[in-house]
Amino acid sequence: MDENRTDHPIAAARANLSELLATVRIAKVVRYLTSRSRRQAALVPAELGELVESVGGPEKAAEILRANAPK
């Protein structure tokens, strides 16, 4: 498995889950799980997931990010 790729088919990710999780945890990067080449979910460092939860979940976090993103 190429840990530098951002997108990983779900079947390949399942076969190499511990390696993929280690990359996300140690390198503090985001990796996407894909099905038919479309992103379905993301693996993120726990700290980021906890921040998302602390502001009210994914929808609220996306709202905050959109409001504060450079234009």
Secondary structure, DSSP 8 states (H G I E B T S, - for coil): --TT-SEEEHHHHHHTHHHHHHHHHHHT--EEEEETTEEEEEE--HHHHHHHHHTTSHHHHHHHHHHHS--
